[in-house]
Every structure is written in structure tokens, then in C-alpha cells.
């Protein structure tokens, strides 16, 4: 079982505990998909902002 799941990540995001960058890391880890990222944040994943 993978934790956190997309629902957990969304809750943490909604509570202000995760930023868009934090959620994007879960895509990189393979925990959530790019589509789930969009559902959670309301934005399309932009890889150009990952190089910080």
C-alpha cells in the first residue's frame, strides 16, 4: 500500500500543509499521476518550475 494516497495529499493540500511544489514531488515519486495533480491543485503540472 502506498501512503499517502491522492485523497490524503488533497486533504493536506486543502489544509495548507502542502504547496503545489510539494504535490508535484509526489508525481515524481510515482505516488500520484499528473491528472491527479491537476485534480488536487486545479493546475496543469509545469515541469519548467521544478528546477529550483
Protein Blocks (a to p, Z undefined) as FASTA:
>chain_A
ZZddfklmmmmmmnopacfklmmmmmmnomacfklmmmmnopacdfklmmZZ
